[in-house]
Amino acid sequence: MVIGIIPVEMRGLRSHWTAQLPNQELVFGQTFSDHMLQVEWVEGYGWSAPEIKPYGPLQLAPSAVVFHYAFECFEGMKAYKDKQGCIRLFRPDMNMKRMNNSAPRVSLPTFDGAQYIECIKELLRVDQRWVPDEYGYSLYIRPTLIGTEECLGVRASNRALLYTICSPVGPYYATGFKAISLYANVREVRAWPGGVGDAKLGANYAPTIKPAREAAKLGCQQVLWLIGEKHELMEVGTMNLFVFWINKAGRRELITPALDGTILPGVTRDSILALTRSWRDELDIDVSEGKIEMAQIASAANEGRLLEIFGAGTAAVVSPVKRILYLGKDINVPLDPSNPNSQAGPLTKRLNDTIMGIQYGDIPHEWSVVIN
Ligand SMILES: *Cc1c(COP(=O)(O)O)cnc(C)c1O
C-alpha cells in the first residue's frame, strides 16, 4: 500500500451534489435531494419519533453490525409528477409489505408500513421541488434499514436505523426502448431454494456484479439468472422475467417464474400479472406462473413460437430482450414482427404504456396514490 497516494481533496466522503441538475444530465442514483427521513429503533423501546433532516453522512461505529454481517434490507420506489403538478406514488403499500418481509429475514425489526408511507409523503412535501415534472422522469425513493449495534458477535442487532433518501432519475431509456442482450449464466446462481432470493437484502446484490461484468465483456447488458440442471429461468439482472410465447398446447401464453422463494416478488411483476389477466379475454392469452427451461426457449425460438421476452422492475418498467447468449450460441428473440425498427414487441409496449400511464396519473387507477 502506498501511503498518501489519494489526493487530499478526494479523501473521505465525496460530497453529494447540492445543485439541481437539468433533467437531461441526471445519472441514475448520483444526485440526492436535500433531505432524508430517519427513525431509530432500540430493542425493548421500539421506534423513535421520525425526523426529516438535511441529507448528509450517518455517524456509525466501525463495529456496527451492518458493516460486518450485512444486516441490511432496502426498497426501491418512485414519486411521479402528474400533469396537474401533483406528486403520486405507485402501490407504496406493496413496498412496505415487502420491506416488512425482508427485515425479519435478517433479524431486523418490522414497522407500521401505513405510518411509514405517511412519513415518506411528508419527506416528499419537503423536497417536492426535487420531483422532476417531465414525463418519464421521477424521484427514486430508497428506504433502507440497517442494524447499528456495535458488536462483532454474530447475532441479532439490538439497534437499527430506518432511513430514506431520494434521487431524481431520468427515463431508463432516454431515447425510447432499447432492446437488450442477455448472457445466460450457467455458473453462478443468484438465489436457491431455502435461500433469501425473495428478500430485498443488500447481500443479494454485491455478488451479482462480477457475473454482470463478465456478461458485459461478451456484449450483453444483463445476466439471465438460471437454476438447476435443466437451466430454469429465474430473473434478468435485478428485474423479474416474462416470456410471451405460443406454448406446446398451441396457446398464446405470458409466463413468469412462480414465487417459490427464489424469485423477488416485484411490484411491477404483480402489476403486469393483474393487467394481463384483466386483458385475457380481449387478447386471447393465458397468463401463468411456472417453470420455464432454457431448452423450451430454444425450441420455441427454432419453431417460431417465441413472441416476446422482457424484464420488469421499477427502474425501467419493462425492458425488451432481443437476444440470449446461451452456451456460446445466440437465441434471437423477436421484437415487433410488424415493424422492423421497433425495439419492443406489442405486448411489452402496451404494458409499459399502461403502467406509465397509471404512474403519471393519465390513466385513473387505485394503484396511483396522490400526495396532497
Ligand atoms: C427490486 C427487484 C425486482 C423488481 O421489483 P419491483 O418492485 O418491480 O421494482 C426484481 N428482481 C430483483 C432481484 C429485485 O431486486
The ligand as a Gaussian input file, in Angstrom:
#p B3LYP/6-31G(d) Opt

LIG

0 1
 C      -36.312000      -4.920000      -6.896000
 C      -36.155000      -6.150000      -7.751000
 C      -37.081000      -6.510000      -8.752000
 C      -38.199000      -5.617000      -9.192000
 O      -39.099000      -5.278000      -8.227000
 P      -40.065000      -4.029000      -8.440000
 O      -40.842000      -3.969000      -7.196000
 O      -40.905000      -4.338000      -9.630000
 O      -39.192000      -2.846000      -8.677000
 C      -36.904000      -7.725000      -9.383000
 N      -35.880000      -8.540000      -9.107000
 C      -34.955000      -8.219000      -8.187000
 C      -33.844000      -9.161000      -7.935000
 C      -35.059000      -7.011000      -7.495000
 O      -34.136000      -6.670000      -6.599000

